[in-house]
Amino acid sequence: MPRGSRGNGEAVAVLSKVAVDIAAMEDEARFRDLLRGLDIERPNHVRCADIASIPVQQGFLYLVAIMDRASRHVLAWRLSNTLDANSCVEALDEALARYGAPEIFSTDQSSQS
């Protein structure tokens, strides 16, 4: 995994963009429908995961982020040059080990072609 291949400034910028993208998606109907009527007001109540594809010269890198919906903090992330389950599971395992299990874990489970 090319985790250290980007400079720290670039990684922070990418994570910030992912956080903004995820926060923007929270307002979309699919999230409101899944968690309709639920007040998310405290950390560790609801977490979400997202994958962002980052175009690079020789293809794509894939950034997996696990976020807390109340605080909008990135709890764990992985950067990979393949789109497989390993980096997702590693990020989820890290978030669980560091912060414990949330009450609800929500993903949009979408795919792009």
MARPAVEX-279422 format. One record per atom (N, C-alpha, C): x, y, z; atom name; residue in one letter. Coordinates in steps of 0.2 Angstrom, whole numbers, plus 5000, padded with zeros to 4 digits. Layout:
<recs>
> px,py,pz,kenu,pator
> X,Y,Z,CA,A;
...
</recs>
This chain:
<recs>
> px,py,pz,kenu,pator
> 5004,4994,5000,N,M;
> 5000,5000,5000,CA,M;
> 5005,5006,5000,C,M;
> 5003,5011,4996,N,P;
> 5008,5017,4995,CA,P;
> 5006,5022,5000,C,P;
> 5005,5020,5006,N,R;
> 5003,5024,5012,CA,R;
> 5007,5031,5013,C,R;
> 5014,5030,5012,N,G;
> 5018,5036,5013,CA,G;
> 5020,5039,5007,C,G;
> 5017,5037,5001,N,S;
> 5020,5040,4995,CA,S;
> 5018,5047,4994,C,S;
> 5013,5050,4997,N,R;
> 5011,5057,4996,CA,R;
> 5014,5061,5002,C,R;
> 5015,5067,5001,N,G;
> 5017,5071,5007,CA,G;
> 5012,5072,5012,C,G;
> 5013,5074,5018,N,N;
> 5008,5074,5023,CA,N;
> 5003,5080,5021,C,N;
> 5006,5085,5018,N,G;
> 5001,5091,5016,CA,G;
> 4996,5088,5011,C,G;
> 4998,5084,5006,N,E;
> 4994,5082,5001,CA,E;
> 4989,5077,5004,C,E;
> 4991,5073,5009,N,A;
> 4986,5068,5012,CA,A;
> 4981,5072,5016,C,A;
> 4983,5077,5020,N,V;
> 4979,5081,5024,CA,V;
> 4973,5084,5019,C,V;
> 4976,5087,5014,N,A;
> 4971,5090,5009,CA,A;
> 4966,5085,5006,C,A;
> 4968,5079,5005,N,V;
> 4964,5074,5002,CA,V;
> 4959,5072,5008,C,V;
> 4961,5071,5014,N,L;
> 4957,5069,5019,CA,L;
> 4952,5075,5020,C,L;
> 4954,5081,5020,N,S;
> 4949,5086,5021,CA,S;
> 4944,5086,5016,C,S;
> 4946,5085,5009,N,K;
> 4941,5085,5004,CA,K;
> 4936,5079,5005,C,K;
> 4938,5073,5007,N,V;
> 4934,5068,5009,CA,V;
> 4929,5069,5014,C,V;
> 4932,5073,5020,N,A;
> 4927,5075,5025,CA,A;
> 4922,5080,5023,C,A;
> 4924,5084,5018,N,V;
> 4919,5089,5016,CA,V;
> 4914,5085,5011,C,V;
> 4916,5081,5007,N,D;
> 4912,5077,5003,CA,D;
> 4907,5072,5007,C,D;
> 4909,5069,5012,N,I;
> 4905,5065,5016,CA,I;
> 4900,5070,5020,C,I;
> 4902,5075,5022,N,A;
> 4898,5080,5026,CA,A;
> 4892,5082,5021,C,A;
> 4894,5084,5015,N,A;
> 4889,5086,5010,CA,A;
> 4884,5080,5008,C,A;
> 4886,5074,5008,N,M;
> 4882,5069,5007,CA,M;
> 4877,5067,5012,C,M;
> 4879,5069,5018,N,E;
> 4874,5069,5024,CA,E;
> 4867,5072,5023,C,E;
> 4868,5077,5019,N,D;
> 4861,5081,5017,CA,D;
> 4857,5078,5012,C,D;
> 4860,5073,5008,N,E;
> 4856,5070,5003,CA,E;
> 4851,5065,5006,C,E;
> 4846,5064,5002,N,A;
> 4840,5060,5004,CA,A;
> 4842,5053,5006,C,A;
> 4846,5050,5003,N,R;
> 4848,5043,5005,CA,R;
> 4850,5042,5012,C,R;
> 4854,5047,5015,N,F;
> 4856,5047,5022,CA,F;
> 4850,5049,5026,C,F;
> 4846,5054,5024,N,R;
> 4840,5056,5028,CA,R;
> 4835,5050,5029,C,R;
> 4834,5046,5023,N,D;
> 4830,5041,5023,CA,D;
> 4832,5035,5028,C,D;
> 4839,5034,5028,N,L;
> 4841,5028,5032,CA,L;
> 4841,5030,5039,C,L;
> 4842,5036,5041,N,L;
> 4842,5038,5048,CA,L;
> 4837,5043,5050,C,L;
> 4831,5042,5046,N,R;
> 4826,5047,5047,CA,R;
> 4823,5048,5054,C,R;
> 4823,5054,5057,N,G;
> 4820,5055,5064,CA,G;
> 4826,5054,5069,C,G;
> 4832,5052,5067,N,L;
> 4837,5050,5072,CA,L;
> 4841,5057,5074,C,L;
> 4841,5059,5080,N,D;
> 4845,5065,5082,CA,D;
> 4852,5062,5083,C,D;
> 4857,5064,5079,N,I;
> 4864,5062,5080,CA,I;
> 4868,5068,5083,C,I;
> 4868,5067,5090,N,E;
> 4871,5073,5094,CA,E;
> 4877,5071,5098,C,E;
> 4879,5065,5098,N,R;
> 4885,5063,5102,CA,R;
> 4890,5059,5098,C,R;
> 4896,5059,5100,N,P;
> 4901,5055,5097,CA,P;
> 4900,5047,5098,C,P;
> 4902,5043,5094,N,N;
> 4901,5036,5094,CA,N;
> 4894,5033,5094,C,N;
> 4890,5038,5092,N,H;
> 4883,5036,5090,CA,H;
> 4882,5033,5084,C,H;
> 4884,5037,5078,N,V;
> 4883,5034,5071,CA,V;
> 4890,5036,5068,C,V;
> 4893,5030,5065,N,R;
> 4899,5031,5061,CA,R;
> 4897,5030,5053,C,R;
> 4901,5032,5049,N,C;
> 4900,5031,5042,CA,C;
> 4907,5030,5039,C,C;
> 4907,5027,5033,N,A;
> 4913,5025,5029,CA,A;
> 4912,5027,5022,C,A;
> 4917,5029,5019,N,D;
> 4917,5031,5012,CA,D;
> 4923,5030,5008,C,D;
> 4923,5029,5002,N,I;
> 4929,5027,4998,CA,I;
> 4929,5033,4992,C,I;
> 4935,5036,4992,N,A;
> 4936,5041,4987,CA,A;
> 4941,5039,4982,C,A;
> 4940,5039,4976,N,S;
> 4945,5037,4971,CA,S;
> 4949,5044,4969,C,S;
> 4956,5043,4969,N,I;
> 4960,5049,4968,CA,I;
> 4964,5047,4961,C,I;
> 4963,5051,4956,N,P;
> 4966,5050,4950,CA,P;
> 4974,5052,4950,C,P;
> 4978,5047,4948,N,V;
> 4985,5048,4948,CA,V;
> 4988,5047,4941,C,V;
> 4994,5048,4940,N,Q;
> 4997,5047,4933,CA,Q;
> 4996,5040,4930,C,Q;
> 4996,5035,4935,N,Q;
> 4996,5028,4932,CA,Q;
> 4990,5024,4934,C,Q;
> 4984,5028,4935,N,G;
> 4978,5025,4937,CA,G;
> 4974,5029,4943,C,G;
> 4973,5025,4948,N,F;
> 4969,5028,4954,CA,F;
> 4972,5025,4961,C,F;
> 4972,5030,4966,N,L;
> 4973,5028,4972,CA,L;
> 4966,5028,4976,C,L;
> 4965,5024,4981,N,Y;
> 4958,5024,4984,CA,Y;
> 4959,5025,4991,C,Y;
> 4955,5030,4994,N,L;
> 4956,5032,5001,CA,L;
> 4949,5030,5004,C,L;
> 4950,5026,5009,N,V;
> 4945,5024,5013,CA,V;
> 4945,5028,5020,C,V;
> 4939,5031,5022,N,A;
> 4939,5035,5028,CA,A;
> 4933,5032,5032,C,A;
> 4934,5031,5039,N,I;
> 4929,5030,5044,CA,I;
> 4928,5036,5048,C,I;
> 4922,5039,5048,N,M;
> 4921,5045,5051,CA,M;
> 4915,5044,5056,C,M;
> 4916,5049,5062,N,D;
> 4910,5049,5066,CA,D;
> 4905,5055,5064,C,D;
> 4899,5053,5063,N,R;
> 4894,5058,5060,CA,R;
> 4893,5064,5065,C,R;
> 4893,5063,5071,N,A;
> 4892,5069,5076,CA,A;
> 4897,5074,5076,C,A;
> 4903,5072,5076,N,S;
> 4909,5076,5077,CA,S;
> 4912,5077,5070,C,S;
> 4911,5073,5065,N,R;
> 4913,5073,5058,CA,R;
> 4921,5073,5058,C,R;
> 4924,5069,5063,N,H;
> 4931,5068,5063,CA,H;
> 4932,5061,5060,C,H;
> 4938,5061,5056,N,V;
> 4940,5055,5053,CA,V;
> 4944,5051,5058,C,V;
> 4941,5045,5060,N,L;
> 4943,5041,5065,CA,L;
> 4949,5036,5063,C,L;
> 4949,5034,5056,N,A;
> 4954,5030,5053,CA,A;
> 4953,5031,5046,C,A;
> 4959,5029,5042,N,W;
> 4959,5030,5035,CA,W;
> 4965,5025,5032,C,W;
> 4964,5023,5026,N,R;
> 4969,5020,5023,CA,R;
> 4969,5022,5015,C,R;
> 4975,5022,5013,N,L;
> 4976,5024,5006,CA,L;
> 4979,5017,5002,C,L;
> 4976,5015,4997,N,S;
> 4978,5009,4993,CA,S;
> 4978,5010,4986,C,S;
> 4982,5006,4982,N,N;
> 4982,5007,4975,CA,N;
> 4977,5001,4972,C,N;
> 4974,4998,4976,N,T;
> 4969,4993,4974,CA,T;
> 4962,4994,4977,C,T;
> 4957,4992,4974,N,L;
> 4950,4993,4977,CA,L;
> 4948,4986,4979,C,L;
> 4950,4984,4985,N,D;
> 4948,4978,4988,CA,D;
> 4946,4979,4995,C,D;
> 4944,4974,4998,N,A;
> 4942,4974,5005,CA,A;
> 4947,4975,5010,C,A;
> 4953,4973,5009,N,N;
> 4958,4974,5014,CA,N;
> 4959,4980,5017,C,N;
> 4960,4986,5013,N,S;
> 4961,4992,5016,CA,S;
> 4954,4995,5020,C,S;
> 4948,4993,5018,N,C;
> 4942,4994,5021,CA,C;
> 4942,4991,5028,C,C;
> 4944,4985,5028,N,V;
> 4944,4981,5034,CA,V;
> 4949,4983,5039,C,V;
> 4955,4985,5037,N,E;
> 4960,4988,5041,CA,E;
> 4958,4994,5044,C,E;
> 4955,4999,5040,N,A;
> 4952,5005,5043,CA,A;
> 4947,5004,5048,C,A;
> 4942,5000,5047,N,L;
> 4937,4998,5051,CA,L;
> 4940,4995,5058,C,L;
> 4944,4990,5057,N,D;
> 4947,4987,5063,CA,D;
> 4951,4993,5067,C,D;
> 4955,4997,5064,N,E;
> 4958,5002,5068,CA,E;
> 4953,5007,5072,C,E;
> 4948,5009,5068,N,A;
> 4943,5013,5072,CA,A;
> 4939,5010,5077,C,A;
> 4938,5003,5077,N,L;
> 4935,4999,5082,CA,L;
> 4940,4998,5088,C,L;
> 4946,4997,5086,N,A;
> 4951,4996,5092,CA,A;
> 4953,5003,5095,C,A;
> 4953,5008,5092,N,R;
> 4954,5015,5095,CA,R;
> 4948,5018,5099,C,R;
> 4942,5017,5096,N,Y;
> 4936,5021,5099,CA,Y;
> 4930,5016,5101,C,Y;
> 4931,5010,5100,N,G;
> 4926,5005,5102,CA,G;
> 4920,5005,5097,C,G;
> 4915,5001,5098,N,A;
> 4910,5000,5093,CA,A;
> 4905,5006,5093,C,A;
> 4903,5008,5088,N,P;
> 4897,5013,5088,CA,P;
> 4890,5010,5089,C,P;
> 4885,5014,5090,N,E;
> 4879,5011,5091,CA,E;
> 4876,5009,5084,C,E;
> 4878,5013,5079,N,I;
> 4875,5012,5072,CA,I;
> 4881,5013,5067,C,I;
> 4882,5009,5062,N,F;
> 4887,5010,5057,CA,F;
> 4883,5011,5050,C,F;
> 4884,5016,5047,N,S;
> 4880,5018,5041,CA,S;
> 4885,5019,5035,C,S;
> 4883,5015,5029,N,T;
> 4887,5017,5023,CA,T;
> 4881,5017,5018,C,T;
> 4883,5021,5012,N,D;
> 4878,5021,5007,CA,D;
> 4878,5015,5002,C,D;
> 4883,5011,5003,N,Q;
> 4884,5005,4999,CA,Q;
> 4883,5006,4991,C,Q;
> 4885,5012,4989,N,S;
> 4884,5013,4982,CA,S;
> 4890,5011,4978,C,S;
> 4889,5010,4971,N,S;
> 4895,5009,4967,CA,S;
> 4895,5013,4961,C,S;
> 4901,5015,4958,N,Q;
> 4901,5019,4952,CA,Q;
> 4904,5015,4947,C,Q;
> 4902,5016,4941,N,S;
> 4904,5012,4935,CA,S;
> 4909,5017,4931,C,S;
</recs>
